[in-house]
Amino acid sequence: MKLRTITRVTVVAALTVALAACADDGPGAGLGGGDGAAGATAGVLNPGSVVDFHATEFSFTPMELTAEPGTYTGRLINDGTIAHDITFADGDPIVAKPGESVEFEFVVPEGGLEFLCSVPGHSDAGMVGSIYTPGSAVLAAATAGGHSAAAATFEEVAADLNAPPYEWRDPSVPARGEGEGVTLVPGGADDGGDLIEVEMVVEEKMMTVAEGYQQFVWTFNGTVPGPVLHTQVGDTVRVHLTNPAEASASHSVDFHASQVAWNDEMRSIAPGEDLVYEFTTDYAGVWMYHCGTDPVLHHIANGMFGMVVVEPEGGLPAVDHEFFLVQNEWYLGPQGETSSYAKANQAAPAPDFVMFNGIAFQYKDQPIEVPTGDTVRFYVLDVGPSIDSSFHIVGTIFHDVIKEGIHLQAGNDGNWGSQAVDLAPAQGAIIELTTAEDGLYPIVTHAFNFPGRGAVGLLQAGDGEP
């Protein structure tokens, strides 16, 4: 079916449809004839009619309608805050930016047709609809069943033996104000403090997230997680976020370390747009950042998250080694496609993989090496999007823990220690330990249904042999 965008501005409407989403009376409910719709059965459109499809996050209005076979003029009206499209079977997407109205022609065949928004994740979130013909409407009404749905089932995604190997992520924490795209400007802030400038570019790319599984991920600066930003209290962070013209969706960024209005710096930007996000680091901690564009669940589940480390003014006491570990879930989509929003959106999360720093099992395959007895600091963050972490390193005791501002200090009265640190999604902690002897120390979440799905690594002390 061919779709043709109409360039004229004025529409001579034969009939405008404004149907409440998924009306209780079934397909075509509430439709009536207008000027030029003479002869139409009540609730049934005739060829030549004009149909308004209102799009928002995340539905079309109407989602269902009944029409005689023939050619129609459609008008996509975007009432949402991000770009949407309407795509019919065998047709090209008709795209409308927020607040925009775009006209097109479409043909309803004898058996009717379906439509959806083809922006990744939007159809799974509910942006689908159907156009029935009178002959198909009775069947559609009989099978609608009040719009109830059976329990979701998902096809298993088989491993691809030809998938490229994954790229091991170095867990070393960059020094303050260092890293790819990061520049420290001493005294460069307006208040005379230090300025950390960050060039952050959205990159949509293929990535192997576990051996044999390649997904089309959305990233900040090409990595999952995005770059670690290392700062101190009092720094000014200025982020220049760019969403390239070739991107498939609108994106944004939300820094939990900031105090700014949601509808200012955190606003979504369409492909080809950019923005500047500036904030001061007022509070110390391990903070999450992520894409906040709807559906937020899908943007996080597809790789758009990262860590900000804010040390107290003057910094933390020196240790021998510093590492970062970000726990996240992956809900596999088909090979080479985005993660599955439908899987991630289930009330009882059942991820295919749970991993540290974006790749399942990577630190089991290639352990994190430290000399025995050295002081080790881990910055740990659970980005979810839905599952808690019980962070534990087998064979060690955490002697110093700062979790969400609460500090278990080394050498405290009573010599209290910590065996595991519980983190809900978007919570972070700073953990310090030493290894007692040469050997291997497994890094896990102590929710033990997940280490077998990738949330396991090894801290190797010395040569790894006791």
PLY file of the C-alpha trace (Angstrom):
ply
format ascii 1.0
element vertex 466
property float x
property float y
property float z
element edge 465
property int vertex1
property int vertex2
end_header
0.00 0.00 0.00
1.34 3.41 -0.94
0.99 6.40 1.35
1.24 9.92 0.01
1.84 12.95 2.20
-0.46 15.83 1.24
1.19 19.23 1.14
-1.93 21.41 1.17
-2.61 23.27 4.42
-6.40 23.61 4.30
-8.45 20.45 4.66
-11.99 20.34 3.30
-13.20 17.84 5.86
-15.89 15.36 4.93
-15.75 13.86 8.36
-13.48 14.35 11.38
-13.14 11.49 13.79
-12.58 12.19 17.48
-13.10 8.86 19.14
-12.26 8.04 22.73
-9.51 5.43 22.96
-10.81 1.85 22.95
-14.48 2.88 23.35
-16.63 0.42 25.27
-19.15 0.07 22.43
-16.57 -1.45 20.09
-15.18 -0.51 16.67
-16.77 2.53 15.12
-18.62 3.58 18.27
-19.41 7.27 18.35
-18.81 7.82 14.64
-21.33 9.75 12.59
-21.69 11.24 9.15
-20.71 14.81 8.42
-20.85 17.02 5.34
-19.92 14.83 2.41
-20.48 11.63 4.37
-24.02 11.20 3.09
-25.11 7.60 2.76
-22.73 6.33 5.44
-24.09 3.75 7.84
-24.04 5.16 11.38
-20.53 4.80 12.71
-19.08 3.68 9.36
-16.85 5.96 7.26
-17.18 6.33 3.51
-14.25 6.79 1.08
-13.24 10.43 0.76
-13.71 11.10 4.47
-11.05 12.83 6.54
-9.87 10.98 9.65
-8.02 12.69 12.50
-5.60 10.41 14.34
-4.52 12.08 17.60
-1.23 10.73 19.00
0.09 11.12 22.49
2.12 9.11 25.05
1.14 6.29 24.38
-2.06 5.89 22.43
-3.93 6.86 19.30
-7.39 8.37 19.33
-9.21 6.67 17.72
-7.62 3.27 18.27
-10.44 1.51 16.43
-12.85 2.58 13.70
-14.94 1.07 10.91
-14.73 2.21 7.29
-15.86 1.08 3.86
-13.01 -0.03 1.58
-11.51 2.86 -0.36
-9.22 5.89 -0.21
-9.22 8.31 2.72
-7.41 11.43 3.87
-5.72 11.03 7.23
-4.39 13.68 9.52
-1.85 12.78 12.22
-2.09 15.30 15.07
0.64 14.98 17.67
-0.70 16.10 21.05
2.30 14.60 22.87
5.68 15.91 23.94
7.83 13.68 21.71
7.74 12.75 18.03
5.30 10.06 16.92
4.39 8.49 13.61
1.56 6.46 12.13
2.53 3.49 10.03
0.14 1.25 8.13
0.97 -2.23 6.83
3.33 -1.97 3.85
3.46 1.81 4.23
6.08 4.36 5.17
5.92 6.15 8.53
4.09 9.49 8.58
5.95 11.51 11.24
4.63 14.43 13.29
6.68 16.43 15.76
5.07 17.61 19.03
2.27 20.04 18.23
2.46 19.28 14.51
-0.30 18.06 12.17
0.59 16.11 9.02
-1.83 15.00 6.29
-1.61 11.89 4.14
-3.74 9.51 2.10
-4.34 5.89 2.95
-6.31 3.02 1.43
-8.54 0.68 3.41
-8.61 -2.77 1.74
-11.50 -5.23 1.91
-10.20 -6.92 5.04
-9.34 -3.73 6.92
-5.87 -2.84 8.20
-3.86 -2.11 11.31
-1.67 0.85 12.21
0.97 1.64 14.81
3.68 4.07 15.84
6.95 2.60 14.59
9.21 4.51 17.01
10.92 1.70 18.98
8.92 0.73 22.05
5.89 2.87 21.26
3.71 0.09 19.82
4.54 -2.15 22.79
3.50 0.73 25.04
0.05 0.83 23.42
0.30 2.86 20.21
-1.55 0.43 17.96
-4.92 0.55 16.27
-7.24 -1.14 13.79
-9.50 -0.06 10.93
-12.25 -2.59 10.28
-14.50 -2.89 7.25
-18.21 -3.66 7.84
-17.59 -7.31 6.99
-14.80 -7.62 9.53
-16.31 -5.48 12.30
-18.67 -8.17 13.62
-15.77 -10.57 14.04
-13.67 -7.85 15.64
-16.38 -7.03 18.17
-16.89 -10.71 19.00
-13.19 -11.29 19.63
-12.51 -8.03 21.49
-13.66 -9.60 24.76
-13.77 -6.26 26.52
-10.12 -5.75 25.60
-8.95 -8.39 28.07
-5.65 -10.06 27.28
-4.18 -13.44 28.08
-0.98 -13.68 30.05
1.91 -12.53 27.93
4.18 -15.13 26.41
7.43 -14.41 24.61
9.40 -16.37 22.08
12.80 -17.53 23.23
15.69 -15.67 21.62
18.30 -18.19 20.49
22.01 -17.46 20.79
23.75 -16.48 17.57
27.07 -18.30 17.26
28.17 -15.68 14.72
27.54 -12.70 16.98
30.72 -10.65 17.52
32.48 -11.03 20.87
31.59 -8.51 23.54
33.94 -5.66 24.43
35.18 -5.92 28.04
34.45 -2.75 30.04
37.33 -1.49 32.16
35.78 -0.90 35.62
38.46 1.57 36.72
37.02 4.89 37.88
38.37 7.92 35.99
39.96 10.70 38.00
37.86 13.74 38.81
37.02 15.66 35.66
38.60 13.07 33.35
37.22 10.60 30.83
36.03 10.55 27.24
34.30 13.82 26.39
35.01 15.25 29.88
37.12 18.34 30.59
37.98 19.92 33.95
38.27 23.72 33.87
39.69 24.94 37.22
37.93 28.14 38.28
35.81 28.04 35.12
32.39 28.17 36.76
30.45 31.42 37.07
30.85 31.30 40.87
34.62 30.89 40.55
34.52 27.18 41.35
35.67 24.39 39.08
33.74 23.58 35.93
33.40 20.09 34.48
32.33 20.20 30.86
30.84 17.08 29.28
30.16 16.40 25.62
27.45 13.75 25.64
26.20 12.35 22.35
23.39 9.86 21.88
24.61 6.89 19.87
22.32 4.10 18.70
24.41 1.06 17.79
24.70 -2.70 17.69
26.26 -4.21 20.82
26.84 -7.70 22.14
25.31 -7.71 25.64
26.13 -11.36 26.38
27.99 -14.03 24.47
25.86 -14.83 21.43
23.34 -12.01 21.90
23.51 -8.79 19.90
21.06 -5.95 20.52
20.45 -2.52 19.00
21.22 -0.41 22.04
20.74 3.27 22.82
23.75 4.80 24.55
25.38 7.93 25.88
28.76 8.27 24.14
28.64 4.77 22.72
28.87 2.73 25.93
26.53 0.87 28.29
26.64 2.23 30.96
27.46 5.72 29.74
30.63 7.49 30.90
31.30 7.73 34.64
31.37 11.40 35.68
33.68 11.92 38.69
33.13 15.16 40.61
33.28 16.76 44.06
30.74 18.76 46.03
30.76 22.34 44.74
31.65 21.55 41.14
29.56 22.94 38.29
28.75 20.32 35.66
27.82 21.55 32.19
26.59 18.83 29.84
26.09 19.44 26.13
23.68 16.70 25.03
23.31 16.05 21.29
20.74 13.78 19.65
22.04 13.17 16.10
19.77 13.61 13.11
20.05 9.91 12.28
18.66 8.81 15.66
15.46 6.76 15.63
13.79 8.43 18.63
13.74 11.44 20.90
16.05 11.22 23.92
16.93 13.19 27.05
19.01 12.95 30.22
18.05 13.13 33.90
20.89 13.56 36.41
19.83 12.49 39.90
22.76 14.51 41.25
21.12 17.72 40.03
18.41 20.03 41.32
16.75 21.44 38.21
13.20 21.56 36.87
12.10 18.41 35.05
10.59 20.39 32.18
13.75 22.44 31.64
17.08 20.65 31.20
15.44 17.21 31.35
13.17 17.85 28.37
13.27 15.46 25.43
15.05 16.50 22.26
14.18 15.16 18.82
16.75 13.80 16.37
18.91 16.69 15.16
18.47 18.75 18.35
20.71 19.49 21.33
20.55 21.15 24.74
22.78 22.31 27.59
22.14 20.83 31.05
23.96 22.64 33.88
23.90 21.91 37.60
26.04 22.17 40.73
26.97 19.10 42.73
25.48 20.06 46.10
25.44 16.61 47.69
27.96 13.77 47.82
27.01 10.25 46.78
26.76 7.76 43.95
24.07 9.04 41.62
22.23 7.62 38.64
21.65 9.40 35.36
19.40 8.10 32.62
17.26 9.01 29.65
13.93 10.33 30.90
12.03 10.21 27.61
8.78 8.22 27.61
8.58 5.32 27.91
11.36 5.79 30.46
11.34 2.07 31.21
12.35 1.24 27.65
15.05 3.88 27.38
16.70 2.64 30.59
16.20 -1.02 29.69
17.84 -0.38 26.31
21.08 1.03 27.74
20.61 4.74 28.48
21.99 5.05 32.01
25.19 5.86 33.86
26.85 6.87 37.12
27.89 10.19 38.65
30.33 10.01 41.56
30.23 13.09 43.80
32.90 13.02 46.51
32.76 15.36 49.51
34.57 18.65 49.08
38.29 17.87 49.21
37.71 14.26 48.20
37.57 10.90 49.98
40.62 9.40 51.70
43.01 7.79 49.24
42.79 4.04 48.59
44.89 1.77 46.38
42.19 0.96 43.78
38.79 2.36 42.77
36.25 0.54 40.58
32.68 1.15 39.48
29.98 -1.48 39.09
26.53 -0.72 37.68
23.93 -3.48 37.95
21.29 -3.54 35.23
18.75 -5.90 33.69
18.39 -6.90 30.04
15.15 -8.05 28.47
16.13 -9.59 25.15
14.49 -8.47 21.96
15.07 -10.40 18.73
18.70 -10.60 17.64
19.83 -7.23 16.28
16.79 -5.33 17.57
16.15 -3.21 20.66
15.44 -4.78 24.03
11.86 -5.91 24.55
9.71 -3.23 26.13
6.86 -5.73 26.46
9.04 -8.07 28.55
10.37 -5.24 30.70
6.84 -3.95 31.31
5.57 -7.13 33.00
4.40 -6.71 36.59
6.70 -9.54 37.71
10.11 -8.78 36.13
11.84 -11.77 34.54
14.96 -10.47 32.79
16.97 -12.66 30.45
20.18 -11.24 31.90
21.24 -9.27 34.96
24.76 -7.91 34.59
27.45 -5.62 35.85
28.52 -2.73 33.58
26.33 -3.73 30.65
27.69 -7.21 29.79
26.67 -10.53 31.33
29.48 -12.55 32.96
32.27 -10.24 31.73
34.12 -10.06 35.08
33.78 -13.81 35.53
35.44 -14.33 32.16
38.08 -11.68 32.88
38.42 -11.00 36.64
39.19 -7.64 38.24
42.76 -7.97 39.53
44.20 -6.40 42.71
47.24 -7.14 44.88
46.37 -9.03 48.04
45.81 -6.75 51.06
45.43 -3.54 49.04
42.58 -1.23 49.94
39.79 -1.39 47.35
36.88 1.00 46.90
33.83 0.07 44.83
31.27 2.62 43.66
28.13 0.52 43.18
24.84 1.55 41.57
21.66 -0.37 40.81
19.93 1.20 37.81
17.30 -1.54 37.58
15.10 -0.62 35.92
13.01 -2.89 38.17
15.03 -5.31 40.34
16.82 -4.75 43.65
20.44 -5.69 44.28
21.98 -7.35 47.33
25.61 -6.57 46.58
28.05 -9.04 48.12
31.65 -10.12 47.54
32.19 -13.66 48.76
35.09 -14.01 51.24
35.22 -10.34 52.19
33.64 -8.04 54.76
32.92 -4.42 53.89
34.62 -2.36 56.58
33.44 1.03 55.28
30.09 1.63 53.58
28.33 4.84 52.55
24.85 4.06 51.27
22.58 6.93 50.23
24.30 9.23 52.73
24.40 6.79 55.68
27.96 5.97 56.73
29.23 2.79 58.37
32.74 3.93 59.26
35.81 1.78 59.56
37.01 1.47 63.18
33.58 2.30 64.61
32.74 1.52 68.24
31.94 -2.19 68.34
33.81 -2.81 65.06
30.62 -3.31 63.04
30.95 -4.48 59.45
28.71 -5.22 56.46
28.20 -8.44 54.51
25.85 -7.16 51.80
24.51 -3.79 50.69
20.86 -3.64 49.63
20.14 -1.28 46.76
16.77 -0.53 45.22
16.73 0.73 41.62
18.44 4.17 41.46
20.30 3.71 44.76
24.08 3.77 45.10
26.79 3.03 47.62
30.53 3.40 48.25
32.09 0.20 49.61
35.62 -0.43 50.90
37.33 -3.75 51.60
40.62 -5.61 51.56
41.31 -9.20 50.53
42.74 -11.44 53.24
44.79 -13.77 51.03
45.57 -14.65 47.43
42.56 -16.17 45.68
39.28 -15.50 43.92
36.42 -13.57 45.52
33.09 -13.84 43.64
31.17 -10.59 43.11
27.41 -11.25 43.10
24.00 -10.00 43.89
22.90 -12.25 46.74
19.51 -12.64 45.11
20.76 -15.95 43.80
18.35 -16.39 40.93
20.39 -13.73 39.10
24.10 -14.62 39.27
23.33 -17.47 36.86
21.91 -14.88 34.48
25.08 -12.82 34.40
25.29 -10.90 37.69
28.54 -12.53 38.77
32.19 -11.57 38.54
35.48 -12.30 40.21
37.83 -10.13 42.24
41.23 -11.75 41.87
43.72 -11.14 44.65
47.35 -11.81 43.74
47.69 -14.64 41.26
44.29 -16.04 42.21
45.73 -19.18 43.78
45.33 -19.55 47.57
0 1
1 2
2 3
3 4
4 5
5 6
6 7
7 8
8 9
9 10
10 11
11 12
12 13
13 14
14 15
15 16
16 17
17 18
18 19
19 20
20 21
21 22
22 23
23 24
24 25
25 26
26 27
27 28
28 29
29 30
30 31
31 32
32 33
33 34
34 35
35 36
36 37
37 38
38 39
39 40
40 41
41 42
42 43
43 44
44 45
45 46
46 47
47 48
48 49
49 50
50 51
51 52
52 53
53 54
54 55
55 56
56 57
57 58
58 59
59 60
60 61
61 62
62 63
63 64
64 65
65 66
66 67
67 68
68 69
69 70
70 71
71 72
72 73
73 74
74 75
75 76
76 77
77 78
78 79
79 80
80 81
81 82
82 83
83 84
84 85
85 86
86 87
87 88
88 89
89 90
90 91
91 92
92 93
93 94
94 95
95 96
96 97
97 98
98 99
99 100
100 101
101 102
102 103
103 104
104 105
105 106
106 107
107 108
108 109
109 110
110 111
111 112
112 113
113 114
114 115
115 116
116 117
117 118
118 119
119 120
120 121
121 122
122 123
123 124
124 125
125 126
126 127
127 128
128 129
129 130
130 131
131 132
132 133
133 134
134 135
135 136
136 137
137 138
138 139
139 140
140 141
141 142
142 143
143 144
144 145
145 146
146 147
147 148
148 149
149 150
150 151
151 152
152 153
153 154
154 155
155 156
156 157
157 158
158 159
159 160
160 161
161 162
162 163
163 164
164 165
165 166
166 167
167 168
168 169
169 170
170 171
171 172
172 173
173 174
174 175
175 176
176 177
177 178
178 179
179 180
180 181
181 182
182 183
183 184
184 185
185 186
186 187
187 188
188 189
189 190
190 191
191 192
192 193
193 194
194 195
195 196
196 197
197 198
198 199
199 200
200 201
201 202
202 203
203 204
204 205
205 206
206 207
207 208
208 209
209 210
210 211
211 212
212 213
213 214
214 215
215 216
216 217
217 218
218 219
219 220
220 221
221 222
222 223
223 224
224 225
225 226
226 227
227 228
228 229
229 230
230 231
231 232
232 233
233 234
234 235
235 236
236 237
237 238
238 239
239 240
240 241
241 242
242 243
243 244
244 245
245 246
246 247
247 248
248 249
249 250
250 251
251 252
252 253
253 254
254 255
255 256
256 257
257 258
258 259
259 260
260 261
261 262
262 263
263 264
264 265
265 266
266 267
267 268
268 269
269 270
270 271
271 272
272 273
273 274
274 275
275 276
276 277
277 278
278 279
279 280
280 281
281 282
282 283
283 284
284 285
285 286
286 287
287 288
288 289
289 290
290 291
291 292
292 293
293 294
294 295
295 296
296 297
297 298
298 299
299 300
300 301
301 302
302 303
303 304
304 305
305 306
306 307
307 308
308 309
309 310
310 311
311 312
312 313
313 314
314 315
315 316
316 317
317 318
318 319
319 320
320 321
321 322
322 323
323 324
324 325
325 326
326 327
327 328
328 329
329 330
330 331
331 332
332 333
333 334
334 335
335 336
336 337
337 338
338 339
339 340
340 341
341 342
342 343
343 344
344 345
345 346
346 347
347 348
348 349
349 350
350 351
351 352
352 353
353 354
354 355
355 356
356 357
357 358
358 359
359 360
360 361
361 362
362 363
363 364
364 365
365 366
366 367
367 368
368 369
369 370
370 371
371 372
372 373
373 374
374 375
375 376
376 377
377 378
378 379
379 380
380 381
381 382
382 383
383 384
384 385
385 386
386 387
387 388
388 389
389 390
390 391
391 392
392 393
393 394
394 395
395 396
396 397
397 398
398 399
399 400
400 401
401 402
402 403
403 404
404 405
405 406
406 407
407 408
408 409
409 410
410 411
411 412
412 413
413 414
414 415
415 416
416 417
417 418
418 419
419 420
420 421
421 422
422 423
423 424
424 425
425 426
426 427
427 428
428 429
429 430
430 431
431 432
432 433
433 434
434 435
435 436
436 437
437 438
438 439
439 440
440 441
441 442
442 443
443 444
444 445
445 446
446 447
447 448
448 449
449 450
450 451
451 452
452 453
453 454
454 455
455 456
456 457
457 458
458 459
459 460
460 461
461 462
462 463
463 464
464 465
